[in-house]
């Protein structure tokens, strides 16, 4: 059964990140103790979904002859779904959805991204 992430809506400047598979041993072959990965400051993963961005304040003046638009405008995020992100774990919230681990993080917690379509 595949996870149905289409029903999730990410709000504001937040992104949904699937953490990268982490190894339980170092490059030299030493095994890491249980819970070590949970204490890392910087982690990585793939961006699955993005929110609409930063809401922009309405610049329209409310005059009786000028109809007021209720449409919210957004400044889009720089990151995109599919980007590989390195981000600060302390600013992210860990969630479990349908048995899988994800992080919800604001764009400001992302240090850099690698985009494969360059």
Secondary structure, 3 states (H helix, E strand, C coil): CCCCHHHCCCCCCEEEEEECCCCCECCCCCECCCCCHHHCCEEEEEEEEECCCEEECCCCCCCCCCCCCCCCEEECCCCCCCCEEEEEHHHEEEEEECCEEEEEEEHHHEEEEECCCC
